Amino acid sequence: MDDISEIDSRAVHHHGNIAGDGQLAGQPHARKDLPNITPDSHFDVAYIVNHYPKVSHSFIRREILELERLGLRVLRISVRGWDAPLVDPADVSEAAKTIFVLKQGIVRLLLASIVQAISHPGRFWAATVTAVRMMRGSDRPAIWHLFYLAEACWIAGQIEGRAVPHLHAHFGTNSTEVAALTSILAGVTYSFTVHGPEEFDKLHSLHLARKIERAAFVVAISSFCRSQLYRVTNFRAWPKIHVVHCGIDQEFGALDAGEAPISNTLVCVGRLCEQKGQLLLVETIAELVKEGIGVRLVLVGDGEFREPIERLISENGFADHVRITGWATAAEVKQEILNARALILPSFAEGLPVVLMEAMVLAKPVLSTFVAGIPELVIDGGTGWLFPAGSKAEMKTAIRKCLETSPETLLSMGRRGRERALARHDLRIQGKLLADLFQTVAPTSQTARISHR
């Protein structure tokens, strides 16, 4: 969720007319803080994401770049994150192409709201009514929905007159609400991608049914994800919900992963948080070490649970068996996976983790839980091992099986997993599916350009 406290307070002291926001005054011009907004900029779709680029959102970057390879011009709009540290060069490159909403400051957002109210009073009133309806039953204070309306007003000002016919948001949370409000203000269509697990936990407070009803189409990243959307929508809306998997690009898939895994190191990649289950994993590793099992664990990532995890490691006195890398670049993550015997992800809640498909593409067996879309990808006993979420005993059994499996069998499992992940998550196939959905709402000129590729 966005945080209004992150609005750049320095912008409050910026004095300039509305024309300083380019499109708002009908006189667009280039600005350093609006990298994609120039007089001749035209886009086929605007992506709205709460926080982009972000180390855990590499799948969004891949998706955008694939759409651009197919010929679509994508305007990147991020609500927040302009001052966030980036470790991946690809994310640094994306940041230079991204417009950051809260970076504009509260003054520009308020001015944009006034402009929208004056120039499009009917649309502004309709968007305001929608924002008020979103307040009912929400788990967020009512004023936040007015913040989303102000953000939408500024975004609407940036896309008006630039031939942006469609908006697409990732995650069915506040970013989709902003996209829905912007679509009303700018008179364009919108769609969004649902990942989970946050959306699954808040199906009603996020008003997903209303968002789906207003959307041109909705993308679910797995069949399980689609089923959760079916739960809150009238069956007449089901045809607009489509499954498009997160994709793995050709460069990643082309990496050599043919050597037999021989180490006893397991790698876990992801934000260190409650839903990923790393504390339970560390406890399990501690018990195995005390039983004389020579296993090591690498935790790739950072987050709010790093301190308790480090405390647990210290209390058990097995720092030699567990290493925490912190955030890593894509290349570093790949190398950690390649160096490991297998990847383990003991999640309590998920959508469908991209890191699982990445590890499988690298021909590594995976260990994970029977959660959400994971069993759709991982074949228990075939491409890895699945165990019940929250069960330390079952996790320990799965780890033992992995450690006792011969390198030859592990390599065979890895190859099966690679074939399965490439078949289900090939970025070019999934990107084309998404581009085809955009064609259903794009003008004929854009459709013709995409179709010939």
Secondary structure, DSSP 8 states (H G I E B T S, - for coil): ---GGGS-GGGGG----GGGGGGGGT----BTTBTT--TT---SEEEEEEE-S-GGGHHHHHHHHHHHHTT--EEEEEEE-TTS----HHHHHHHTTEEESGGGHHHHHHHHHHHHHHH-HHHHHHHHHHHHHHHTT-SS-HHHHHHHHHHHHHHHHHHTTTT--EEEEESSSHHHHHHHHHHHHHT-EEEEEE--SHHHHTTTTTTHHHHHHHSSEEEESSHHHHHHHHHHS-GGGGGGEEE----B-HHHHTS---S-----EEEEES--SGGGTHHHHHHHHHHHHHTT---EEEEEB--TTHHHHHHHHHHHT-TTTEEEEES--HHHHHHHHHHSSEEEE--SS-S--HHHHHHHHTT--EEEES-TTHHHH--BTTTEEEE-TT-HHHHHHHHHHHHHS-HHHHHHHHHHHHHHHHHHHBHHHHHHHHHHHHHTTS-HHHHHHHHT-
